[in-house]
Amino acid sequence: MKKLFIFTFCLAGMLAFNACQDDRDDNPTIKHPESFQLNIPSSTYDLGNLETLDWSCETPDYGYAAAPLNYSVQISMDNTWTDATDDQAASYATLETTFQNTELSVSAAELNRALIILNEWYDETTFPTTAQTVYVRVKSAITTTSDYDVYSETAQTSILPYYEAVSVEPAVLYVVGDHQGWNPNENAPKVVSTDEAGMIFRGYVELNKEFKFMTTTSWDDTNYGGGSGSLEAGGGNITVSTPGFYQIDVNLNNLTYTTKQCTWGIVGDAVGSWDVDVPLTYNADSGALEAEVDFGAGEFKFRQDGAWDISLGGNIDALELGGGNMTASPGTYTVRLYLSGTTYYATLTPVE
């Protein structure tokens, strides 16, 4: 019995030792650090006379050599870090350029633009001419998971910005994917900004399976991919489960997006009733939602999903959200509704 006890004790010790070894080497336990150190030298940074701001940070203590890591620089004017909501911009800005090590060579031009957009300093006559107090923090993320994001201690610095005209109207994102042969050009479907800063977008696109958002027509410039409603600069292809016509909303303040399959129709006493829509079907050849419709006396509008939450009217050549009722001469028309550009519009072509 004594030998059996000694054997059991030794076996338990060996298993415990091996378990510790496994935890350290092959299957480490990840710690979630509360913060880490950001190093910004005490100085006033004149952005107009700099190319980069050379900052650094310490590696967060995840309990093991976590890799690969991704570091993002964030700025705030009042040291608050409130995330964006559907109708409110974030109280901070995240620079687009990310870093894979703790040496942070921050672009002065990118930081200057971020300050202009964050503060809406679009008017040259009221642009600040003195150095501004800016708060900086760094977000560290393990690229294989979002469960262990951690933020550095906040550093306060002094920054002198310079004026530049920031064009945000009409800001667009090109929706490029297998629905149009992955061809980044001016004819690609677009989602258009709905806010002054050019950070919140909406549009309509006939999607197939995979796509990305491009800020220009060149893959060399910033593009956004991701999944599950979250965006990442340079991320993977975004997917939808079912091909179809989608409403797309993008918020670059908090790097989120939504896709909602939707329908459009034409409605009004001119086309039969204000209660029942004549459905429009997407035609890939024309790039429009269309139908052959009989018009009589009366008025009409376009609306989404058979409801009045989103409708278009006013001027048929430049349709307005919630715009007024429209009229057409009685007859049969091919109706085409175009929703994939910077201006929503429709055409009515008489059927011979």
N, C-alpha and C positions, 0 to 999 in steps of 0.2 A: 504494500500500500504506500509505503514511504517512497519507493522508487517511482511509482505511478504519479505521486504528487509532484516530485521533482521534475519528471518528464513533462507533466502538464504545465508547470510553472515556466519551464524553459521554452516550451512551444508557444505559450502566450506571449512571452517576451519577444521571441523572434517575430511573431505576427505583428506585434505592436511596433517593433523596430522597422519592419518592412512597410507597414502602413505609413509611418512617419517619412520613410524614404520616398514612398510613392507620392505623398503629399508635397514633399519638397521638390521632387524632380519631374515626375510625369504628370501629376495632377495637382498643381499648387492651389491652395486656398487663396482666392483673391480678396484682398482687403479693400474697403471703400474709404479712401482717405478723405478727411474733412476739407483739406485745402493744401496748398503748396505755395512756395515763395516765388514772387515775381520781382525781377530786378530791373528797375528803371532809374538810371542816374539822375540826380537832381540837376535840372537844366531847363531852359526855355527853348523849345524847338521851333525854329522859324521854317515852316514847311516850304516856303517859296525858295529857300536856299539849300534845301536838302534833297537828296534822292532817297535815302533810307534812314530809318531810325533804328539803331542797333540795340535792341533790348534782349533780355534773356529771362529764363525761368528755371527753377529746379524741377527735376523729375518727380512727379507724385509718387508716394510710397504705396504701391499696390500690393506689397508683400512679396513681390518677385519681379523679375525683369520683364514687365508687360511690354509686348510689342506686337504689331506696330502701334504707335501712338499718333494722334493727330491733335495739333494745338491751334486754336482759333483765338484771335485777338478781338476783344469787345470794348466799346467805349460808352461812357455815360457822362452827362453834364452835371448831374446832381447826385451821383452815387446811388441811384435807384436802379433796379434791374428787373423791371416788370415786363413780363412777356406780352406779346401782341395778342389781341383778340380779334374777332371778326370785324369789328368796327373801330378799333383803337390800335394805333401803331405801338410798337414796343418803346419803352423808355430808353433803350440803348440800341446801338448798332453793332453788327458783327461784320468785320472785314472779310471780304471774299477769299483772299489768299490765306491758305492754311500752311502749317509747318509740321515737318515730321521729326524735328529735333528741338532742343531747348534754346537754340540760337534763333532769335526772332528778328529777321531783317525786314522791318515793316516799311512798305512803300509810302513815301510822303504824299505822293499824288493820290493814292488810294485812301489814305487817312483823311486827306483834305476833302475829297469828295464825300466821304462818309459823314464828316462833320457838317458839310453844307446840307446834305439831305436830312440828317438827324434833326438839325435845328431850323430847317427850311430857310436858309440864308440865301434866297434867290434874288433879292433886290440889292444891286450894287451900292445904292445910296445909303442903305442901312447896314451894310456888311461890317462886322466888327473890325476895328483897326488896332486893337490891343490884344495882347496874349490872353488866352482863355484857360481857365482851370478845367482840366479834363481828367476824368477817372478812368482807369484802365484795369481790366482783369483778363485772364486767359482761361479758356475752357480746354481741359484735357479730356480726350476721349480715346478709349480702346476701340480701334476700328472694327473689330469683330463683334462688338456688342455695345448697346447704348445704356446698359444697366449700371455702368461705373463712371459716368461723367462726373467730373469734379472741377471746381473753379478755384483759381488762385486767390490769394489775398489781393485786395484792391490797392492799386498804387495811384497816387495823385501826381499829376504833372502839369506843366504849363506849355501851351501850344499856341503859336501865332499862325492862324490860317491865312490863305490868300484867296482873293475872289476869282472865281471862274464861272462862266455861264454853264449851268448844268441843265441839259436838255432832257426833260422828262415827259414832254407831250409831242406826239403820242408815243409813249414808251410801249414797246411790244415784246412779246416772247414768241419765237417761231416754234411751232409744234411739228417736229420732224420725226418720222418713224416709218414703219412698214406700210402705213396707209398711203404714203406718197413716195415710196422707194428710197427712203432715207436721203432725200435730196435737199440739202440746205440752200434754198434760194428765196428770192423775194416773193415767189408765188406760193410758198409754204403757208398752210393755215396759221393764223395768229390769234393769240389772246392779248387783249389791249388793257392798258392800265386804267384804273378807275379812280385813282387818287393823285394828288398833285406831285407827290414824291416819286411816282412811277414804281411802286413796290407791290401794289395789289392789282390783280389782273382777272379778267373774265373773257371767255370766248366759247365758240362752238366748233367742234371738229368731228368729222366722221373718222373714227378710230378703227384699227384692225386688231392688233395684239400688243405691239410694243411702240414706245415713243420716248422722246426726251424734249426738254425745253432748251432752246438756244437763244442767247442774247443777241447774236448777230448771225450772219449766214456763213460764218467760218468756224470750223471745229477748233481752231486755235484759240478762240475766245471762250469766255465762260459759258458752260452749259450745265443744266441741272438734270439729274436723274434721281432715282431712289425707289421707294415703295412704301406701302401701308400708310399713305398720306404724308410722308416726310420726304423732304428734298435734301439733296447734298450736291454741292458743286462737283461736277465730274463724276457723279454717281452712276450706277448701272441703269439699264433700261427700265422704264416704268411700264407696267403691264395692266391690261384690262382683260377680264375673263370672257367677255362677250363682245364681238364686233358690233358697232352701231354708232349712232349719232349722240354725242356727249356734250353736256355743259361742263366746262372746265374752269375752276377757280384756283388761283395761285396767290399765295401771300409770302413774299420774300422777306418780310419783317421777321417772321418766325419759321421760314422755310417749310411751309406746308402747302398741300394741294388737295383738291377733291375732284373726282370725276363722277358725273351723274348722267346716266342715259336718259334722254328726253325726247319728246315729240313736239312738233310744231304744226299749227294749222291756221287756216284763214276762216274768219268768223264774222257774221253780220247779216243784216237783212238783205244786203246786196247779193249774198251767196246762199241765202236760204233761211238762216236763223242766227240769233245772238246766243243761242244755247248749245248748238251742235256745230263742231268744227268740221270743215273740209280738210282732211289730213293731207300734209305735204310729205313727200318721200324724197330722200336724198338721191341725187343722180351724180355719180362719180364723173361722168363726162362733162357736165356743166359746172360741177362744184356747188350746186344749189339744191335746196329743198324745193320740190316742184309738184305741180298737179295741173290737169286741165280742168278749168272751172267755168261754170256758166254764171254770168253776172246779170242781175236785173237792177231795177231802181233801188236806191238805198245806199247804205254805207258799210264799210268793212274795216277790220284790223287784223293783225297777226297776233297769235298768243301761244304761249308755251304750256304743254301738258294739259290742255283743255281747261285752264284756269286763268284768273286775272292777276296772279302774282307777278308775272312777267309778260308784258304785251308791248307791241311796237305799232306806232302810227305816226301821224303828222305828214311829213314829206316822204313820198315813196322813194325818192332818190337818196335820202339821208334819214332813215327811220330813227325815231326817238323812243326811248323807253317811256312807256306811259303816254305816248303822243296821241293826238286827236284822231277821230274817225276820218277815213278817206273815202273817196268816191271814184267810180269809173263808169264810162259809157256802157250801156247794156251790150252783151255779146259774150262769146266764148273766148277765153284767153288761156294760154299757157302761162301759169304764174310761177315765177322763180324767186325764191327768197335766199339772199346771200348773207351768211352770218360768219364767214371765216376770215374777214379782212378787218381793216381799221375802221370802216364805216359799214353799218348794216344798211342794206338797200334791197329793193325788189324790182322786178320787171314784169309787165303784163304784155304779152305778145299775142295779137289776135290770131285765132285759128281760122285758116281759110276753108 
